[in-house]
Amino acid sequence: MSPFMLLGFTIALIAIISVVMRLTKGKASKKNDEPPVEETTEQGGKKGKKKNVSKSAATTQAQPAEQMSLKQLIKKENLAKQALKATKKVDPNHPDYFHSFKGFSAPITGVDIDNDRKFAVACALDNTFRVFKIPKNIDMKVEFPFTQQKIDFYQPYAISLSDSARYIAVAVDGLNSVQIYTYQDTPNREDEKSASGAIKLNFQFKNSIHKNQITRIFMNPKATFIVTAATGDDTMIKTWSLKGENLFNFNTSQLKTNNLTRSLDGRFLAVSTWASEGELLELKAGSDGTLKEFSKAMNLKGHKLETMDVAIDQKNERAVSLSKDKTIKLWNINVRYEVKEDTKVLGTLDLSTHEDFKELMVTKVGTLSLFQVNDDPLMAVSYKNEILIYSWKKQRVVQKIESAHVEGATISRLAFVEFGRNLTVTSSGDDARVNIWKVHTEY
């Protein structure tokens, strides 16, 4: 054999040995990377071991974390930015500050307060919700006692509670479903600043009860049914028992739903859609709270472009609607709709020409709330991180709550709430807290 042939044979042999060693090392690494046996705590409190998971199952579980889609990466980045924003605080010395529901580390996605003003619930994108106890005499220097519930794997996007917070309904993403929790208060505690009760998961609906993500959920005070709705092209508004039985549905038959709100007593739902008219739906329930009928009661016809939000006052006598035509209309809804009497426009606010609004970017006007004070319909309007209180009788802004949320935050929900003799407006947004503001009723 010539020297050149011997050299070529040696090089080939070295290459083969190198490949074999790499393959052997790879198999050893995979074997060593198998997940270790973990301890888990059972409901009874005993510790045990998890059953061995097959290699294929372990690989399947790891895929979501390793192979995140572009949409998931963008969502993760946005949540990180919002979490940073959540660390900022509103000035506690703000002249209109009353109190707040706080302690979250991500944007608020839902809030509800019971009719007796004894309990409130709020949920956020940090996978938690809290039940807050509201004392009779509110001291802004004393935090509301609360109980927190962690939701594993899923984020809550809407929340509602019954009277006394006995039941809580939470809409969760991923499953696109609803979870029903029970809450048991512990009123005679020694430490009033710590957890105030016990929360327990009671029932979970089947998956995918809506085509799109559920963004609105309402529970009636007697906890006999709930209402769910999604935005976008999912135009079905559905009612359910607390055990997941579908009761009645209503289809707006429009291209998309922009928002859904409810009246204070839960009798009416206000729907804003792609159409140029708002719709008021009625939930007819028996004396025991059983839902008997769910149907359209009234239309709000008069806008030129799609409606973005509709709000009803505490007496079910007036409503306001916000449209992309840059107007807000005030409506008389105290009509005999049972015999087809139409609602009536009582006033139109042109946001593009009114002195108090014309300098604002109309597209940044977000959400509305309405409350009658001495026969004057007061309207709360959100604009970026500010709140404007508008008097329909005076036809001007009578109060401006600046920096209601941190700079850069956007207010997504507004609601007038009476705490004793104090009229307030609650606001929530993407800075991880629900703020409560004093409303001036003398102007």
N, C-alpha and C positions, 0 to 999 in steps of 0.2 A: 504494500500500500504506500502510495506516495505521501510526502509530508503535507501536501495541500489537501488531499482526501482525508487524512487523519485530522487536520485542523477543522475541516467542515463537519466531520462526524462529531467532534467534541462540542462545537458550538450548538449543533442541533440537540445534543443530549442535555446541555445546560438549559436550553430554552424549555424543553419538555419538563425537566425537574422543576423549573421556576413556576410553570403553569400549574403543575400538580400541587405545589406548596400553597399557591394562592387559593386554589379551590378548597383545599383542606382547611386553611385558615378561615375562609368565609363561612364554611359550615360550622366551625367551632364558635365563631362569633354569633351566628344566628341562635345556636343552642344556648349560649350564655346570655343572650338578650331576651330570652323568654321571661315573661313577667313573673316575679316572685309570688309566692302564696301570701295573701294579705289576710289580716284579721278583720273581722267585721262584727259589729255589735247588733245583736238581734233585739227585737222589741222587748223581750223579757229581760234584757240586760246581760245575758250570757254571751261570752265571746266564743266564736267558732272560727273555722277556716272556710274560705271560699273553695268551691269545687274547682278542680283543674279545668282550665279553659283550653280548648283545642287550639293548635297553632293557627289554623285558618280563621278561627273566631277572633283571636288576639289581633291578627293582621287587619281584619275588618274593622275592629274597634279603633285602631290607630289611624286609619285612613283619613277621617274627617279633619284631624289635627294636622296631618302631613300634607294633604292635598286640598287646601282651602281654595275655593273658587274666587274669582276676582270680586264678585259681589260680597262674599264673606269677608275678604280682606278690607274692602272699602268700609263695610259696616264696623269691623273691628277698629279701624283707624278713627272713624267718626266717634265711636264710643269712647275711645281714649281721649279725644279732644274734649268731648262733653264731660268726661270725668274730671279733667283738669279745670274746666269752667265751673264745675260743681264745688270745687274747693273754695271759690270766692264767696264772699258773704255780702248781704245787703246791710246797709248802715242801720244799726239798731236804734240810732238817734233820729231816724227819719221822722219828720213831724206827723205823718199819717200812719206810721207803723202801729199795728195793734197786737199781732202775734203771728206765729207760723207753725206749720207742721214740717219738721225737718229731720235731719239725721241720715238722709240718703246720700249715695255717692254717685248717682247717675240721674239722667233726666226723669222727671215725673211723667208718667203715662196715663194716670187715672187718679181721680179723687172723688169722694162722696161723703156727705154728712147726713146723718139721720134727721128726721123731721123734729125730733125732740131736742136736737142740739146737744146730745149727751155723748155721742161718739162720732168719730170721723175715720175714714180709711184712705190710704194713699198707696200707690204702687209705683215702682220705678224700674229702670232698665238695669239695676244692680241685682236683679232676680229676687227682690224682696217686696213685701208689703207690710204696712204697720197699721195697727188699730190704736187710735189715740182716744184717751178719755178726756172729755171736756168738762171742767168743773163749773159749778153755778156762777161763781165769782172768778172771772178770769183775771189773773195777774200777769202782765206781760213779762215780768221778771222771773216767773216760774214756768219751767218747761212743762208741756203736757206729758203726763205719764203714758207709756205706750207698750204694746206687745208686738214683737217683730216675728214674721214668718219668712223663712227662706224657701224659695221654689227651686228645687233641683232641676238642672238641665234646661229650663225654659224661662223665658222672660214674660212678665205680665204686661199686657197692653191696655187693659181696662179693668175697672173694679167698681163694685156697688155693694151696698149693705142694706139689711132690713132694719126695722126699729130695734133699738137696744143692741144692734150688731150681732144678733143671735145667729144670723147666717150672712156669709160673705161670698159673693160670686166674683171670680177672677177669670178673665180671658187670657189664655196663654198662647204664645207663638209656637212654632214647631209642630205641635199637635193641631193647632188651629181649633182649639177646643175650649171648654169651660170647666173650671174646678170649683166645687162648692165646699166651703169651709164652715165649721161651727166655731163660735166664740163663747167662752164662758168667763164672765167677769168675776174678779175677786175683790169686792169693794172694801173689805175690812182688813187691808194690809197695813203693816206698820210702816213700810217704806213706800211712800206715795210717788217717789221719783223713779222707781224701777218698773219692771214689767207689771201690767195691770190685769192680766188674765191668761187664759189658755186657748190656743188655736189648734184645731184638728181638721185634717182633710176628711170630708164626709162622703163626697161622690165626685166622680169625673165623667163628663160626657164622652160620647164616642168621638173619634177624631174627625177632622175636616167637616164640621157642621156648616161652614161657609166656604165659598170658593176662594175668597180673599181673607186676609188677616182681619180678625175681629177687632174693631177699634172702639166700639161703644157697647156697653152692657148696663142694663138697669134692672134692679130688683124691686118689686113692689114692697111697701112697708110691712105687710103681713107675711112676707116670704112664701107666697103661694105660686109665684111665677117670675120669670125673668124675660127680658127683651135683649136680643143681640142684633148687631148690624155691623157691616163692613163698609169700607169706602171703595172708591173706584167703580169698576164695572160689575161688582157684586151688588145688585140693587134689591136683594131680598132682605126684608126685616122680619125676624122670626121671634116667636114666643115659645117658651118652654116651661115645663114643670121643673122642680128642683131635682128630679130624678132623670132628667134628660128626655122626657117625652115631648115631642113636637106638638104644640097646641094649635096655633094659628100662624099663618104667614101673610105678609103683604108685599107685593112687588110694585115698586114705584114705576116700573116700565120705562125708565129713563136710561140714558147712556151710562150715567154714573151717579153715585151718591157722594155729596161733599161733606155733609155733617148730619148728625141726629142729636137732638136735645129733648128734654122732657120738662113738663110743667112741675111746679113745686109739689103738688099732690099726686103726681104720677098718672094723672088721668089722660093727659094729652102728650103726644110725641110730635115734635116739629122736625120736618125733613127738608133739607136744602139739597137740590139736585142740579143736574146739568140744564134742566129746563128753566125758563124765566119765571116760574112761579114756585112758591113754597107750598108744602102740604102739611096739614094738621091731621094726625091720626088719633083715634079715640080707643082707649082700652076700657071696655065695660066689664066691671067685676061685680060679683054678688057681695052680699053683706059679710060673707065669710072669706072674701078675698079671691074666690074662684073666678078665673077669667072666663067670661061668657061670650064676648064678641070683640073682634079687632078689625076696625074698618076706617076708611077715610071720613073725616068730619067736615073739613073746610079746605078751600084753596086760597092762596094769597096771590092773586093775579094783578100784575101791574108793572113788573120790571121788564126791561128790554133784553137783558142778558141773564145768564145763569145765576142762581142764588147760591151764596157761599155760606150763610149762616142764618138761623132763625131762632129767636128767643121769645119766651112767653112770661108775662108778669105773674106775680104771686096770687093774683085774684082770677086768673084765666079770663081777663077782660081785654087786655091789650097784647100785641105782639109786635116785634120789629124784625125786619129782614134786610140783610146785606147782600148786594148784588155786584157783579162785575161791571154793571153799567154806571158804577161810581155813585150810587145812591143808597140811602137807608130809608126804608118806609115804615111809618107807624100805622098799625092796623087796629080797628075795632073788631074783636073776635067774640064780643058778647052779643051774638046774634042767634036767631032761631035756625040753626043749621039743620035741625031735624026736618024742617019743612023747606029746605033748600034756600034759605035766606043767605045772601052773599055777605062776605066780610067787606069792610069799607076802609079805604085809605083815609087816615086822619091827618097825615102830614108826610112830606118828603124832604129829606136832608140831602142836598147835593154836595158831596164831599169835594168836588173839584172847584166849587165857587164859594162855599161858606168860609167866612173869615177865619174860623178856628181850625179849619181842616185843609184849606187850599194849598198850604205850604207843605203838607205831608205827602209822602208817596202812597197813593191810594192802595197799591198792591200790598203794602205792608200792614194795612188795617186787617186785623185778624178775626177776633171773635166778639160776641155781644152778650149782654145780660140786661134784664129789664126789671124795674121795681117801682111800684107806685107809692109816692110819698105826698100826702095831702092832695090827691087827685092830679099830681104832676108825675107823668111817667119819666123816671130817671133812667138813663141808659148808660151802661158802662161799655166802653169801646177800647179794645187793646190796640196799641200801635207799637210794634217792636217790643221794647221792654218797659213801655209806659202805659198808663191807664187814664183815659179821659172820661169824666162824668158829664154827660150832656143832659140838660133840662129841655124837654120838649115844650114846656109851657114858656120858659124864658127864651127858648131857641138859641141857646149858647152853651158853651162849656162852662160849668160852674165849679169844677175842681179838676186839677191835673196832678196825677200822682207820678212824678218823675222818678226814674231809676227804681221802678217797682221790682225789677229783677236786675241782675248784674249786667254790665255792659256786654253787648253781643248776644244776650239771651233773647229768646222769642217767647212771648206769652201764648200758650195754646188753649187755655181754659180760663173762663171768668164766671163768677156766680155771686150775686147778691145774697148775703146771709145775715139774718138777725140773731145776735147773741144778746138775749135780754133786751134792753132798751137801745143797744148799740147796733146801728146799721153798718154793715161792713161789706166789702167786696173781696172775695178770695181769688187769687190768681196763681196759676202754676205754669211752669215752662221747663226749659232745658237746663236750668241751673239747680236742679235737684232739691227744690223745696216748694212748699205751698205757703204763700204769704197771705196774711189777712190785714186789710187796710181799713181805716176809719173813713166813713163817708160823711161829708158835711151835709146835713139836712137843712141848715139855715143858710140861705144865700140870697 
